[in-house]
Amino acid sequence: MTHLSLRLRIFLFFCLIGIGGIVVVLGALWLGYRQLGNQDALSAFTTVAIVAAFGLLALATFIWRLFDENVSKPIEHLAAQFRVHANADINADIDAKTAQYLGDLAPAASAIRQKLEQANQATAETVAQKTARLERQRAQLLRILSDIPVAVIVATQDHQIVLYDGQAAELMECEAPARLNGSVFDYLEESVLREILSQMEADGTHRREIAIKGRSGANYSGHIRLFEAGAGYTLMLEPLAPYAERPLVYDFDLLQKSKSTDPNDTALRDLTFVVFDSETTGLDPNKDDVVQLGAIRVVNGKIIATEVFETLVNPGRPIPPSSTKVHHINDGMVAEAPPFSQARAAFHRFSRGAVIVAHNAPFDMAFLHRDTAAEDLQFDNPILDTVHLSAVVFGGSAEHTLDAICDRLDVEIPTELRHTALGDAMATAQILVALLPILEARGLCSFGAVQAEVRKHIRILKVQD
């Protein structure tokens, strides 16, 4: 019983009360009928039994509905709010209206939240001061790096990229989309790089010159340096534009993470997510077409703001005015845009090796899966749906539209970005990042555990965005 939700357990409790009451009444009537000893009274006793049975069921159902609306759902909502405030950076007050029939529970919870917020504020001020100091140091490091004419890529011993600068990003984009936690072999010739690393380990050398081809056949040269104790290596290559800006994209926590081959056994924070959204000519994936795709990557539980995918798509047909009214994309805007087959192939490269996340994912994935067999292009990525994640965290009785979840998690979508593919994808990514620590706090720390819990909420219907 402990694995069942509170509402389901209470429902079963009232079922037990109803069935138990019927059994007691029928038993009492049977005893009364036997003591009376009058067979002619059987019809009357039967009528009483039927009326009593249906009456008890109706009464139990009525009381259960009242209890569910005024006790079970409010407790479920309060529990979700407790987890949100405990595990996400949310400053919204606890909604006392949802618990108006629970006595002093909601006010007491609000008082606890205020005390915790005061303590957190003092901690946040200290963290902000230290963060500002680190940002100043980071800016100084960038100014120093800007005078060093190299493209820098840092990778783990498993060849996963943990840092690249703007020069390296430009070089990487010539081969494939620049991706933190992506494989170096997506950009550079694998056999040559492995051979060079093996030779360096055998010779005991930590630095040497390197000449290597990219996946496109382009030639690159520079140096490679091994870290101590097999902790990874740095590639320093000749840049394409030596004096251009070089913003850093990095997460050194990735140096401590090992690559897993089975997503189900992988911790949530060790997964790379690609959160995407599509704008279409209508709501029927079998008949309508995509007019815009937008996506952003989430690595180690953080949004990588520089790693985005956005493109208009020419649907090859007029866009209905009713759809343009929603997403503001018209025929003129997509006239020179690539066809969906080209946009889908580009997105396939962008999402390689990642878990794909979308809000109401079956709708958006239906467009990606359509006609892929003819192009020999399959989206076999693991999928997460924020509708189901919301059901896991907030319960099935809550509203699970994108706007409703944003309101609960204090995520703001700028008006001009609402119903744009990248704007909605960004909001969905913020939702995902806010939900990850809440899921972990519930003991759902791996992708497989989340999927198992999601299956309990699969009854949640598709919601319109």
Buried (B, 14 or more C-beta within 10 A) or exposed (E): EEEEBBBBEBBEBBBEBBBEBBEEBBEEBEEEBEEEEEEEEEEEBEEBBEEBBEEBBEBBBEEBEEBBEBBBBBBBBBBBBBBBBEBBEBEEEBBBEBBEEBEEBBEEBBEEBEEEEEEBEEEEEEEEEEEEEEEEEEEEEBEEBBEEEBBBBBBBBEBBBBBBBBBBBBBBEBBBBBBBBBBBBBBBBBEEBEEBBEEBEEEEEEEEEBEBBBBEEBEBEBBBBBBEEEEBBBBBBBBBEBEEEBEBBBBEBBBEBEBBEEBEEBBBBBBBBBBBBBBBBEEEBEEBBBBBBBBBBBBBBBBBEBBBBBBBBBBEEEBEEEBBEBBEBBEEBBEEBBBBBEBBBBBBEBBBBBBBBBBBBEBBBBBBBBEBEEEEBEBEBBBBBBBBBBBBBBBBBBEBBBEBBBEBBBBEBEEEBBBBBBBBBBBBBBBBBBBBBBBBBBEBBBBBBBBEBBEBBEEBEEBEB
